[in-house]
Amino acid sequence: MNEARALWTIAAGRCALLTESLPARGEADVLVRTLASGISRGTERLVLRGGVPAAMHGLMRAPFQAGAFPFPVKYGYSAVGMVEDGPADLLHKRIFCLHPHQDRFVVPAAMAVPVPDAVPDHRAVLAANMETAVNILWDARPLAGERVLVMGAGVVGLLTALLLSRMSGIDLAIADTDPARAPTATALGLRFVAPEDAEGERDLIVHASGNPDGLRMALSLAGFEGRIVEASWFGDRQAALPLGEAFHAKRLSIISTQVGAVAPAMRGRRTHRDRLTLALSLLDDPRLDVLLGPVTPFEALPLAMPALLEPPRGAPAALCPVVTYRDGG
C-alpha cells in the first residue's frame, strides 16, 4: 500500500484522479488514510478555471500542493483522516491537515492537528474556513457595542458572523444578494438582510462577497472612521472603488485580511498550529452542519467538480461540498 490517488486539475474545467507513489514515512511523519475532505468553492473555482494571477502563483500555493499553476496542479486544503502509522501520540487518531483531495498521504506530524472527539468527520472539514474566520476577527478587532455588517453569506462570511454573534453588545447583520442564503443564516441565529436593506453608519464591515460591487457598497455603508475588512479574493479581477466620494471625509479604512499569516493582533503569541487548533475547537456546534453538502464520493469527484464549483443556471449553489472516501466519511 505505497500508492495513493489524488485529484489533479489537468486543464481548465477538467479534473482527473491520478495515481502516485507515497514517500517513505520518516520518524517525524504520519501516514494518513483520508476520511473526508472539504471543497473551498471560491478558491478552488479560481484554480479550476486557471484564474490564479501569475504574480500570485507563489502566494496561492497550498501547503502540500503538487504541480504548478495553472495546470496540471494538485490543490486543496481541507482533509480529515485517520493516522495509520506514526508517532504514538497521533497513532489511530483523527487529524485535520491542509492537504489536497487524496485518499492516503504522508506529512510531517507537526502538520496533523487532532480533531476533537465532539467534532464529526464531515464538520471537521470546515476547519480551514473557520481558521480564516478566526484570523478575520483578529484583523478586525471588533469592540463591544459596535454596529457590524458582514457582506457575503458564503461559508467564510457565515462563520465570521457566527463568531461575531458570540460577542456581547454587537449589533450584527449579514447581507447577501441571494435570498436563498437566508434560511442558513437564520439556522445559525443570524439576522439576514438584503444588501439594499442593510443599515448604514456601520463601525465595522467585513466584506466577504467576492464581488467588487459589495466592496463599493461597503464604502457607502460605513460610518465615520469605519473599518472595512476585505476578506474576499478577487484573483485576476479588478476592483474599481469610489475613493473620491466620502472615503476621505469619513476617514474610512480598508484592511486586508489573509489567512496565510497570523494577524498582527496575535502574531508572536499564537502559531499557525495554535490558530488551527482553536478553529477545530470552535466547530463543536451542531448548527454548523447546515453549511455542509452535497456529499460526493471521491471516485466521482473528477466529473462532479465543475458542477460543484459552478452550478448550472438555476441550481442552488452549495456552501461547503464534502468529499467522502471509500474507507471512511
C-alpha positions in Angstrom: 0.0 0.0 0.0 2.6 2.5 -1.1 0.4 4.2 -3.7 -2.3 6.8 -3.4 -4.8 8.5 -5.7 -5.2 12.3 -5.8 -7.4 14.8 -7.7 -5.5 16.9 -10.2 -6.8 19.8 -12.3 -5.3 19.0 -15.6 -6.8 21.7 -17.8 -9.4 24.5 -17.5 -12.6 22.8 -16.2 -11.1 19.3 -16.3 -10.0 17.1 -13.4 -8.7 13.5 -13.1 -7.8 11.0 -10.4 -4.1 10.2 -10.8 -2.1 7.5 -9.0 1.2 8.4 -7.3 3.7 6.7 -5.1 3.8 7.7 -1.4 7.1 8.8 0.0 8.6 6.6 2.8 7.4 7.7 6.2 10.1 9.3 8.3 10.2 9.1 12.1 8.6 12.5 12.4 5.9 11.8 9.8 2.4 10.3 9.8 0.7 8.1 7.3 -2.9 9.2 7.0 -6.0 7.5 5.5 -8.4 10.1 4.4 -12.0 10.0 5.8 -13.4 13.2 4.2 -12.3 16.4 2.6 -14.0 19.8 2.0 -14.1 21.9 -1.1 -13.5 25.6 -0.8 -15.6 26.8 -3.6 -14.2 30.3 -4.1 -10.6 29.4 -4.2 -10.9 26.0 -6.0 -13.2 27.6 -8.6 -10.4 30.0 -9.4 -7.9 27.1 -9.7 -10.3 25.1 -11.9 -10.6 27.8 -14.4 -6.9 28.7 -14.4 -7.6 32.1 -13.0 -4.8 32.4 -10.4 -2.8 35.5 -11.5 0.8 34.8 -12.5 2.1 37.3 -9.9 0.2 35.3 -7.1 1.4 31.8 -8.0 3.7 31.6 -5.1 1.4 33.1 -2.5 -1.5 30.9 -3.6 0.4 27.7 -3.2 -1.4 25.3 -0.7 0.9 23.6 1.9 1.0 20.3 0.1 0.2 21.3 -3.4 1.9 19.5 -6.2 2.4 20.7 -9.8 2.2 24.4 -10.7 -0.4 26.9 -11.7 -2.3 27.0 -14.0 -2.1 23.3 -14.9 -1.5 20.5 -14.0 -1.9 21.1 -10.3 -3.0 19.1 -7.2 -4.8 21.6 -5.0 -6.9 21.6 -1.8 -6.5 22.2 1.9 -9.3 20.6 4.0 -8.6 16.9 4.7 -9.7 14.9 7.7 -8.1 11.5 8.2 -7.1 8.7 10.5 -3.4 8.2 11.3 -2.5 4.7 10.3 1.2 4.9 11.2 3.3 7.5 13.0 4.3 8.8 16.5 2.4 7.2 19.4 0.6 10.4 20.4 -1.1 10.5 17.0 -1.5 6.8 16.1 -5.1 5.8 15.3 -6.3 9.4 16.0 -8.4 11.6 13.6 -6.5 14.6 12.4 -7.1 17.6 10.2 -4.4 18.6 7.6 -4.2 21.3 5.0 -3.8 18.7 2.2 -5.3 18.3 -1.3 -8.0 15.8 -2.1 -6.2 12.4 -1.9 -7.1 9.0 -0.4 -3.8 8.5 1.6 -0.9 10.8 2.3 2.3 11.2 4.3 3.0 14.5 6.0 5.1 15.8 8.9 3.3 15.1 12.2 3.5 18.8 13.1 1.1 19.5 10.3 -1.5 17.0 11.5 -3.8 18.6 14.1 -6.0 16.3 16.2 -9.7 16.6 15.7 -11.8 17.0 18.9 -13.9 13.9 19.7 -17.1 16.0 19.7 -16.5 17.2 16.1 -17.6 14.6 13.4 -15.6 14.0 10.3 -17.8 16.0 7.9 -18.0 19.0 10.1 -14.2 18.9 10.7 -13.6 19.8 7.0 -14.7 23.3 7.9 -11.6 23.8 9.9 -9.7 25.7 7.2 -12.7 28.1 6.7 -13.1 28.5 10.5 -9.4 29.3 10.8 -9.9 32.0 8.1 -12.8 33.4 10.2 -10.7 33.5 13.3 -8.0 35.4 11.5 -10.5 37.9 10.1 -11.7 38.6 13.7 -8.1 39.1 14.8 -7.6 41.6 12.0 -10.9 43.3 12.6 -10.5 43.7 16.4 -14.3 44.2 17.0 -15.4 46.1 20.0 -18.4 45.7 22.3 -21.2 47.9 21.2 -20.1 48.3 17.6 -22.5 48.3 14.6 -21.3 45.4 12.4 -22.2 44.2 9.0 -20.9 41.1 7.3 -21.4 41.2 3.5 -21.5 37.8 1.8 -23.2 34.8 3.3 -20.8 32.2 1.9 -19.0 29.8 4.3 -16.4 32.3 5.5 -18.9 35.1 5.8 -21.3 32.9 7.8 -18.6 31.6 10.1 -17.2 35.1 10.7 -20.7 36.4 11.5 -21.3 33.4 13.9 -18.1 34.2 15.8 -19.1 37.9 16.0 -22.6 37.0 17.2 -21.0 35.4 20.3 -19.7 38.8 21.4 -21.9 40.7 23.8 -23.2 44.1 22.7 -22.6 43.7 19.0 -25.3 45.0 16.6 -24.9 42.5 13.8 -26.4 41.6 10.5 -25.3 39.6 7.5 -26.2 40.6 3.9 -26.2 38.7 0.7 -27.7 39.2 -2.8 -29.0 35.6 -2.8 -32.2 35.3 -0.7 -31.8 31.5 -0.7 -29.0 32.0 1.9 -31.4 33.5 4.4 -32.6 30.1 5.9 -28.9 29.1 6.5 -28.2 32.4 8.3 -31.3 32.1 10.4 -30.4 28.5 11.3 -27.2 29.9 12.7 -29.1 32.5 14.7 -28.0 35.4 12.5 -30.1 38.3 11.2 -30.2 38.2 7.4 -30.8 41.3 5.3 -30.8 42.1 1.5 -27.9 44.4 0.7 -30.4 47.2 -0.2 -31.9 46.9 3.2 -28.6 47.0 5.2 -28.4 49.8 7.6 -25.6 52.4 7.2 -23.3 54.1 9.7 -21.6 50.7 10.4 -18.5 50.9 12.6 -17.1 47.6 11.2 -17.9 45.9 7.9 -16.4 42.5 6.9 -16.6 42.1 3.1 -16.6 38.5 2.0 -18.9 38.5 -1.0 -16.1 38.1 -3.6 -17.8 40.7 -5.7 -16.3 44.2 -6.2 -19.9 45.6 -6.1 -20.1 44.5 -2.5 -16.9 46.4 -1.6 -18.2 49.5 -3.2 -21.4 49.2 -1.2 -19.4 48.7 2.0 -17.8 52.1 1.4 -21.3 53.7 1.3 -22.5 51.9 4.4 -19.5 52.6 6.6 -19.8 55.3 9.3 -17.3 57.9 10.3 -13.9 56.3 10.7 -15.4 52.9 9.9 -13.3 49.9 9.2 -13.8 47.7 6.2 -12.0 44.3 6.4 -11.6 42.9 2.9 -11.8 39.1 3.2 -12.6 38.4 -0.5 -10.1 37.1 -3.0 -10.7 38.6 -6.5 -8.0 36.7 -8.3 -7.4 38.2 -11.7 -10.4 40.6 -11.5 -10.1 44.3 -11.0 -12.0 46.1 -8.2 -12.7 49.8 -9.1 -13.6 51.8 -6.0 -15.2 55.3 -5.5 -12.4 56.7 -3.4 -13.2 60.2 -4.5 -16.5 60.4 -2.7 -16.9 60.2 1.1 -13.8 57.9 1.5 -11.5 60.7 2.8 -14.2 62.9 4.5 -15.3 59.9 6.5 -11.7 58.8 7.2 -12.5 55.2 6.2 -10.0 52.3 6.5 -9.8 49.3 4.2 -7.9 46.5 5.9 -6.6 43.5 4.0 -7.0 40.1 5.8 -5.5 36.8 4.5 -5.0 33.6 6.4 -1.5 32.9 5.2 -0.1 35.0 8.0 -1.3 35.1 11.6 -3.0 38.5 12.1 -0.8 41.2 13.8 -3.0 41.2 16.9 -1.9 37.7 17.7 1.4 37.3 15.8 4.2 36.3 18.0 1.8 35.0 20.6 0.0 32.3 18.5 1.4 30.0 15.9 -0.4 28.7 12.8 -1.0 25.4 14.6 -2.4 27.2 17.7 -4.8 29.1 15.4 -5.9 25.8 13.6 -6.4 24.1 16.9 -8.6 26.9 18.1 -10.6 26.7 14.8 -11.2 23.0 15.3 -12.5 23.5 18.9 -14.9 26.1 17.6 -16.5 23.5 15.3 -18.2 21.9 18.4 -21.5 23.3 17.3 -24.1 21.0 15.5 -25.7 24.1 13.9 -22.7 24.2 11.5 -23.9 21.1 9.7 -26.2 23.3 7.8 -23.2 24.5 5.8 -22.2 21.1 4.6 -23.1 19.3 1.4 -23.7 17.9 -1.1 -21.7 14.8 -0.4 -19.7 13.3 -3.3 -17.7 10.1 -3.4 -14.0 10.6 -4.2 -14.3 8.3 -7.2 -17.0 10.6 -8.7 -15.2 13.8 -8.0 -13.5 14.5 -11.4 -16.8 14.6 -13.2 -18.7 16.3 -10.4 -16.2 19.0 -9.6 -17.1 21.5 -12.3 -20.8 21.5 -11.3 -20.0 21.7 -7.6 -17.9 24.8 -8.2 -20.1 26.3 -11.0 -23.7 25.0 -10.5 -25.9 25.0 -13.7 -28.1 28.1 -14.1 -31.0 27.9 -11.7 -29.4 25.3 -9.4 -28.7 26.2 -5.8 -25.1 26.9 -5.0 -23.5 24.6 -2.4 -21.8 26.1 0.6 -19.1 23.5 1.5 -19.3 20.4 -0.6 -17.9 17.3 1.2 -15.9 14.5 -0.4 -16.1 11.0 1.1 -13.6 8.2 0.8 -14.1 4.5 0.4 -12.9 3.5 3.9 -14.4 6.4 5.8 -16.6 9.5 5.9 
